[in-house]
Amino acid sequence: MVTVRRIRPGDGALLREVRLRALGSDPDAFGSTHEREISRTEEEWEKRVESSAAGPDDFIVVGAVDQAFVAMAGAFSRPETPSVRNLYGMWVAPEARGSGVGERLVGEIVTWSNDVGAGEVRLWVVESNLAAVRLYEKAGFTPTGETQALPSNPELVEMRMRITLI
């Protein structure tokens, strides 16, 4: 059974576990690195959870399959673009891919973004990550034509995608 929920206070260790597993499993899918994230203190993880557990500016959702947490995604806003939410950190463990948890996470991000009054959700995805590109396209995201080097591995190219909300 697939379940998803917003991160909540006290979930710092859970977020750390899932995020570090994601970075270890698929390092070329993220702008950050395992080395950078593993150095964060317990207090930093809890602070991140607290800022993402409520409110309109930050949001992290985790996904479980058969009660094992195997997925996560987040979104945030920037002061210079308050009507845009930026999806980041999307990851599903290899053993849970194809279970529908990825679709549920993206759906939660889009729903939350709409609920807080955002007009658009944007994301960066590595062009060669065809499964992720297809997931986002299925959810209604379209390429913007913008590209950039992946910060954690400049040999890879990311493309920006977006969805306009109603």
Backbone bond lengths (Angstrom), bond angles and torsions (degrees), N, CA, C in turn:
res aa  C-N    CA-C-N  psi(-1)  N-CA   C-N-CA  omega(-1)  CA-C   N-CA-C  phi
1 M - - - 1.446 - - 1.529 109.52 -
2 V 1.324 116.69 134.91 1.459 122.78 179.69 1.521 109.24 -95.58
3 T 1.330 115.91 129.52 1.461 121.36 173.54 1.519 108.57 -131.13
4 V 1.327 115.78 148.32 1.455 121.69 174.96 1.522 108.15 -134.24
5 R 1.325 115.53 150.09 1.457 119.50 176.66 1.518 109.65 -157.76
6 R 1.315 113.68 155.12 1.453 119.91 175.15 1.522 108.70 -69.61
7 I 1.306 114.93 143.19 1.462 120.63 176.16 1.536 108.05 -60.73
8 R 1.314 117.38 149.42 1.460 119.46 -179.26 1.533 110.35 -136.27
9 P 1.336 116.91 162.16 1.466 119.26 -180.00 1.525 111.01 -51.02
10 G 1.327 114.69 138.61 1.457 120.87 -178.00 1.518 113.43 94.38
11 D 1.347 117.37 -4.56 1.464 121.86 -178.13 1.533 113.54 -92.30
12 G 1.317 117.97 16.08 1.459 120.23 -178.33 1.518 113.11 -56.26
13 A 1.331 117.57 -45.57 1.472 120.65 -179.51 1.523 110.88 -65.92
14 L 1.327 117.62 -38.00 1.462 121.47 177.54 1.521 110.67 -64.04
15 L 1.328 116.92 -47.49 1.458 120.42 179.04 1.522 110.67 -61.08
16 R 1.309 117.14 -43.83 1.468 121.10 178.69 1.525 110.45 -58.74
17 E 1.318 116.47 -47.03 1.467 121.41 -177.87 1.535 111.47 -60.30
18 V 1.323 116.69 -48.87 1.463 120.04 -177.48 1.527 110.43 -68.81
19 R 1.322 117.25 -43.53 1.470 120.53 -179.06 1.526 111.34 -63.25
20 L 1.313 118.02 -45.27 1.468 120.23 179.83 1.523 111.21 -66.81
21 R 1.317 117.24 -36.71 1.464 119.21 176.33 1.526 109.94 -63.61
22 A 1.310 116.91 -41.66 1.467 120.72 178.99 1.523 111.08 -61.10
23 L 1.308 116.58 -47.49 1.462 120.79 -178.69 1.526 111.90 -66.62
24 G 1.321 117.16 -32.68 1.454 120.40 176.91 1.518 112.79 -74.13
25 S 1.318 116.19 -37.38 1.463 121.95 -177.46 1.525 113.13 -76.28
26 D 1.324 116.63 -42.02 1.468 121.92 -172.61 1.533 110.70 -135.87
27 P 1.317 117.96 64.90 1.467 120.26 -173.75 1.521 114.17 -61.13
28 D 1.318 118.07 -28.01 1.456 120.18 -177.85 1.521 113.47 -84.44
29 A 1.320 117.17 11.12 1.463 120.66 177.13 1.523 112.04 -102.06
30 F 1.330 117.41 -2.97 1.465 120.61 -171.56 1.520 112.01 -130.85
31 G 1.325 114.79 152.79 1.452 120.74 175.63 1.513 112.44 -77.40
32 S 1.320 117.83 -24.67 1.459 122.09 178.66 1.523 109.52 -93.08
33 T 1.323 115.62 178.25 1.457 120.78 -179.64 1.531 110.54 -129.31
34 H 1.320 115.29 158.05 1.460 121.29 176.21 1.525 110.25 -57.91
35 E 1.321 116.70 -43.34 1.464 121.35 -178.40 1.530 111.20 -60.88
36 R 1.311 116.55 -40.52 1.466 120.58 -179.91 1.530 110.58 -67.64
37 E 1.315 116.81 -45.91 1.459 120.60 -174.63 1.528 113.04 -74.94
38 I 1.319 117.87 -31.64 1.467 119.81 -178.02 1.529 111.45 -68.60
39 S 1.324 116.21 -21.64 1.466 119.46 -179.27 1.529 112.66 -79.51
40 R 1.312 118.18 -8.43 1.472 120.93 178.66 1.531 110.11 -67.44
41 T 1.318 115.07 141.79 1.468 120.58 179.57 1.526 110.62 -80.48
42 E 1.311 115.81 165.49 1.463 121.70 176.17 1.534 110.10 -57.10
43 E 1.319 116.28 -40.11 1.460 120.69 179.61 1.528 111.09 -64.25
44 E 1.330 117.53 -38.35 1.463 120.36 178.22 1.527 111.41 -65.22
45 W 1.328 117.12 -39.76 1.466 119.98 177.67 1.523 110.48 -64.65
46 E 1.325 117.14 -42.80 1.465 120.20 179.21 1.528 110.97 -65.78
47 K 1.320 117.40 -38.44 1.470 120.14 178.04 1.529 109.89 -63.81
48 R 1.301 116.78 -40.79 1.466 121.14 177.54 1.523 110.56 -62.25
49 V 1.318 116.47 -42.64 1.460 121.18 178.00 1.527 110.32 -62.75
50 E 1.326 117.08 -47.64 1.458 120.32 -178.33 1.521 112.01 -59.41
51 S 1.323 117.37 -40.28 1.471 119.42 -179.39 1.523 112.02 -72.95
52 S 1.329 117.47 -19.77 1.469 121.53 -178.08 1.522 113.46 -102.88
53 A 1.317 117.18 -1.87 1.457 120.96 -174.87 1.520 113.53 -87.65
54 A 1.317 117.50 -14.77 1.461 120.87 -178.50 1.517 108.73 -157.01
55 G 1.294 115.52 158.13 1.449 120.46 174.12 1.516 114.35 95.93
56 P 1.329 114.99 174.05 1.463 121.02 -171.17 1.527 116.25 -93.98
57 D 1.333 118.31 -1.92 1.464 118.98 -171.58 1.518 115.17 -104.90
58 D 1.310 117.67 -28.94 1.467 122.71 -178.92 1.514 109.30 -134.74
59 F 1.331 115.28 145.04 1.460 120.39 -175.65 1.523 107.68 -154.26
60 I 1.316 116.52 129.54 1.464 121.31 172.30 1.514 107.19 -129.92
61 V 1.322 115.57 133.24 1.451 121.89 178.23 1.519 108.15 -122.20
62 V 1.322 116.26 141.15 1.463 121.72 177.23 1.521 108.56 -117.40
63 G 1.318 115.03 152.69 1.451 120.71 -178.98 1.513 110.99 -125.68
64 A 1.316 114.77 145.30 1.463 121.07 178.83 1.521 109.44 -128.62
65 V 1.299 114.76 146.58 1.460 122.23 171.02 1.523 105.59 -120.94
66 D 1.322 115.40 122.89 1.463 121.00 -176.75 1.526 111.61 51.41
67 Q 1.328 115.68 43.82 1.464 125.72 175.37 1.522 114.93 70.88
68 A 1.332 119.11 5.08 1.465 122.01 175.44 1.525 108.27 -101.09
69 F 1.332 116.95 122.92 1.465 120.51 -179.39 1.519 109.75 -71.76
70 V 1.332 114.93 119.05 1.458 121.11 -172.35 1.527 112.84 -135.60
71 A 1.330 118.03 12.82 1.457 119.22 -175.94 1.517 110.80 -159.79
72 M 1.333 114.64 156.09 1.459 120.13 176.28 1.520 110.09 -158.29
73 A 1.306 115.36 159.80 1.458 123.17 171.98 1.518 106.94 -159.29
74 G 1.320 115.30 154.71 1.455 119.68 178.03 1.509 111.21 -138.39
75 A 1.315 114.91 168.52 1.461 121.26 175.19 1.519 107.56 -150.35
76 F 1.322 114.78 151.92 1.457 120.50 179.26 1.521 109.01 -149.87
77 S 1.322 115.11 164.79 1.457 120.62 174.92 1.528 108.62 -115.62
78 R 1.309 114.94 159.75 1.467 121.87 175.70 1.523 108.12 -117.56
79 P 1.323 117.79 144.10 1.470 120.09 -179.20 1.533 113.34 -56.68
80 E 1.323 117.08 -34.05 1.469 119.63 -177.59 1.529 113.48 -75.83
81 T 1.344 117.11 -15.45 1.470 121.36 177.10 1.532 108.88 -136.62
82 P 1.332 117.66 70.15 1.468 120.32 -173.03 1.524 114.98 -65.84
83 S 1.321 119.01 -18.63 1.463 120.02 -179.80 1.524 112.67 -92.83
84 V 1.339 116.88 5.93 1.462 121.99 -179.27 1.524 109.14 -114.42
85 R 1.323 115.47 137.02 1.464 121.21 169.71 1.517 106.76 -111.51
86 N 1.329 115.77 139.26 1.461 123.27 -176.42 1.518 109.28 -109.83
87 L 1.328 116.26 113.68 1.454 122.02 178.92 1.527 108.31 -77.27
88 Y 1.329 116.90 135.24 1.467 121.35 179.44 1.524 109.84 -147.35
89 G 1.312 115.05 165.99 1.456 121.16 170.33 1.517 115.54 64.53
90 M 1.310 117.22 20.99 1.468 120.91 -179.45 1.519 109.63 -67.19
91 W 1.329 116.02 125.61 1.465 119.66 179.39 1.515 109.98 -155.49
92 V 1.328 114.84 140.10 1.462 123.12 172.60 1.522 107.23 -128.77
93 A 1.318 117.06 130.24 1.465 121.71 179.11 1.522 110.23 -58.99
94 P 1.340 116.84 145.98 1.467 119.87 -178.59 1.525 114.06 -51.13
95 E 1.319 117.44 -40.37 1.467 119.67 -177.23 1.530 112.99 -71.93
96 A 1.332 117.70 -12.51 1.466 121.07 -178.85 1.529 112.88 -107.08
97 R 1.327 116.86 -2.93 1.463 119.45 179.97 1.523 109.14 -65.80
98 G 1.313 115.30 138.68 1.458 121.00 -177.28 1.526 113.21 88.10
99 S 1.329 117.62 -1.89 1.472 121.46 -178.68 1.522 112.83 -84.71
100 G 1.319 117.13 -13.07 1.456 121.24 -176.07 1.515 113.63 97.67
101 V 1.327 117.79 -6.14 1.461 119.79 -177.99 1.529 110.91 -66.53
102 G 1.318 119.10 -35.30 1.461 121.10 177.83 1.519 111.99 -62.01
103 E 1.321 116.57 -44.90 1.460 120.90 177.95 1.518 110.82 -61.20
104 R 1.323 115.83 -40.02 1.471 119.81 179.52 1.519 111.55 -65.33
105 L 1.343 117.32 -40.59 1.464 120.18 178.63 1.522 111.02 -62.75
106 V 1.340 116.58 -48.80 1.458 120.11 179.76 1.527 109.77 -60.48
107 G 1.317 116.81 -41.87 1.455 120.73 177.46 1.517 112.88 -59.66
108 E 1.322 117.28 -40.69 1.469 121.36 177.97 1.532 111.15 -64.54
109 I 1.330 116.85 -41.07 1.467 120.38 178.38 1.527 110.15 -62.79
110 V 1.323 116.70 -46.28 1.470 120.83 -179.04 1.526 110.24 -64.55
111 T 1.317 117.43 -44.34 1.466 121.00 179.71 1.522 110.79 -61.84
112 W 1.330 117.43 -47.99 1.462 120.79 178.97 1.522 110.24 -59.55
113 S 1.332 117.09 -45.36 1.462 121.23 -179.80 1.526 110.80 -58.71
114 N 1.305 116.62 -43.81 1.462 121.28 177.68 1.526 110.78 -64.37
115 D 1.331 116.45 -43.56 1.469 121.04 -178.43 1.526 112.61 -62.30
116 V 1.340 117.60 -31.92 1.469 119.93 -179.47 1.527 111.62 -91.09
117 G 1.329 116.69 7.32 1.457 120.51 173.58 1.510 116.04 87.82
118 A 1.318 117.52 14.40 1.470 119.45 177.55 1.527 109.17 -70.58
119 G 1.309 115.94 150.41 1.457 120.62 177.92 1.509 113.42 -99.22
120 E 1.346 115.56 -11.86 1.460 119.12 -174.82 1.523 110.04 -158.61
121 V 1.324 115.64 148.71 1.467 122.21 170.66 1.516 106.53 -119.75
122 R 1.331 116.02 132.14 1.458 122.67 178.48 1.525 109.58 -120.01
123 L 1.331 115.07 157.45 1.461 120.51 175.74 1.516 109.66 -155.83
124 W 1.307 115.52 161.86 1.461 123.41 171.04 1.514 107.20 -113.54
125 V 1.328 117.24 136.63 1.464 121.74 178.82 1.527 107.99 -139.46
126 V 1.320 116.73 139.69 1.460 121.37 177.41 1.529 108.15 -63.92
127 E 1.313 115.95 125.69 1.468 121.19 -175.45 1.525 113.28 -54.94
128 S 1.315 116.94 -36.94 1.466 120.16 -177.04 1.528 113.17 -79.67
129 N 1.328 118.06 -5.55 1.461 122.12 177.52 1.530 107.87 -85.72
130 L 1.331 114.98 75.77 1.452 120.77 -171.96 1.527 113.65 -63.06
131 A 1.321 117.68 -33.72 1.466 119.67 178.38 1.528 110.39 -63.66
132 A 1.319 117.02 -42.14 1.465 120.18 178.92 1.523 110.87 -67.75
133 V 1.323 116.87 -42.66 1.459 120.44 178.67 1.527 109.73 -58.50
134 R 1.318 117.12 -45.06 1.473 120.86 179.42 1.529 111.44 -63.70
135 L 1.324 116.86 -40.15 1.466 120.76 177.87 1.523 110.02 -58.41
136 Y 1.330 116.92 -47.69 1.459 120.38 -179.25 1.525 111.68 -67.30
137 E 1.312 117.19 -39.92 1.472 119.79 177.48 1.527 110.67 -62.17
138 K 1.316 116.63 -41.32 1.467 120.95 178.99 1.526 110.94 -61.26
139 A 1.329 116.46 -32.26 1.469 121.56 179.16 1.526 112.21 -80.97
140 G 1.335 117.45 -6.49 1.462 120.48 177.88 1.511 115.80 107.05
141 F 1.326 117.66 1.95 1.465 120.71 178.27 1.531 109.48 -75.00
142 T 1.331 115.79 147.23 1.462 121.79 177.08 1.522 109.02 -130.57
143 P 1.334 117.78 150.20 1.467 120.92 177.73 1.529 111.00 -65.81
144 T 1.327 115.88 145.12 1.466 121.27 177.82 1.524 111.80 -94.80
145 G 1.335 117.01 -15.79 1.454 121.51 -174.31 1.520 112.89 95.41
146 E 1.345 117.17 -9.28 1.463 121.36 178.33 1.523 109.87 -82.80
147 T 1.333 116.60 141.29 1.462 121.95 174.93 1.521 109.16 -136.63
148 Q 1.316 115.24 161.66 1.463 122.29 175.76 1.519 108.47 -160.02
149 A 1.315 115.49 163.12 1.464 120.52 174.51 1.526 108.60 -74.60
150 L 1.319 117.10 141.61 1.462 121.47 175.72 1.528 107.77 -65.25
151 P 1.336 118.75 123.67 1.471 120.30 -176.61 1.528 114.67 -55.28
152 S 1.327 117.69 -37.42 1.458 120.13 -177.54 1.532 113.17 -83.44
153 N 1.335 117.87 -13.63 1.468 122.52 178.06 1.526 108.15 -154.53
154 P 1.322 117.58 86.40 1.467 121.60 -174.58 1.529 114.93 -60.96
155 E 1.319 118.39 -8.01 1.462 120.05 175.76 1.533 111.56 -75.26
156 L 1.331 116.91 -16.16 1.463 121.48 179.66 1.528 110.08 -100.93
157 V 1.323 115.53 148.01 1.459 121.54 -178.78 1.527 109.18 -108.96
158 E 1.326 114.39 132.26 1.457 121.00 173.77 1.523 109.23 -102.24
159 M 1.310 115.39 148.15 1.463 119.53 171.56 1.518 108.26 -118.50
160 R 1.317 114.61 148.72 1.465 119.77 177.82 1.529 108.57 -90.86
161 M 1.327 113.86 139.46 1.468 120.90 174.73 1.528 107.11 -127.71
162 R 1.324 114.99 160.19 1.467 119.16 178.91 1.520 110.32 -151.83
163 I 1.321 113.01 159.78 1.454 121.58 172.15 1.520 107.05 -133.76
164 T 1.307 116.17 134.47 1.460 121.39 176.33 1.518 107.73 -91.01
165 L 1.348 115.20 134.00 1.453 120.92 -178.38 1.522 110.34 -97.53
166 I 1.296 114.99 155.81 1.468 120.45 -178.76 1.509 109.82 -95.69
